[in-house]
Amino acid sequence: MKQFRIEVAVAEEGRFYDINPLGNAQYEISIEGDVIGKIQLDDKNPEHCESIGCQLDSPALHAIREGIQYHLMLNHEK
């Protein structure tokens, strides 16, 4: 899977994030080319994720998780 871009809204503010799949349900998150961390999705519990060196608060992180999951669903990927 190739890099993709998602838009998420947190506290009524929309922001674009570039998402780079790293494999094993792990994704690198960047804004305008600057990496801000990684997210690990939980295959067993879709409501759970783990941040790895992320500079995001919990609401933003979960909004990004939902955006990634939505993108995967639209593209029929796991």
N, C-alpha and C positions, 0 to 999 in steps of 0.2 A: 504494500500500500504506500502511496506517495503522501507527501506533506499536504495538509489541507488547512483551511482557515475557517474559524468559527467566530460568530459574534454572540456575546452573552451580555445580558443586562444584570447589573448588580446595583442595588439602591438607585434605580431609575436612570442609570448611566450605562449606555452601550459601549462595549469595547471589543476590538478585534484581537484575536490571538491566533498565531500560527502554531499548528500542531504537527509534530514530526513523530511518526510511529517508530519506536525502537525495537519492537518485538516483545513477546511475552506480556502483552497487555500494559506495556509501559510507553508513555508518551512524553516527549519533550515539549515544553511550552515556551513560546517566545513572543515578544512584541517588537515589531519593526527590526527584526534581526537580533535582538538582545535576548538571550536565554534567561528566563526567570525561574526555571525549575523543571521538575518532572512530576508526573502523576502515574501512579500504579493503580489500574482498575482491578477490582475484585470480581473474578469470574463467578464465584459462588454467591456473592451478595451484591447485586447491581447498585444498591444504595450506599455502598461503602467504597472508599478509595483511600489511598495513602499518598501523601506528598513526600517528595524527595528533594530536599534543598529548595523548597518553594518560597517565594516572597509574597504569597497571596494569603488573604484571610480565608476563613472557612466558607463563607457564603460564595465568594468568587471561585474557590476551588471546586465546590459542589456544582456551581453553574457551569464550569468548564467540563466537569465530569459528565453532566447531562448533555452538553453540547457534543462531546465526543461520542457518547452512546447514541445520540440521535443521528449523527453523521454515519456511524457504523450501521445503524438500522437502515437508513436510506440507501446505503451502498451494499447491503446484504453481506456485511463482513463481521467477523468476530474479533 
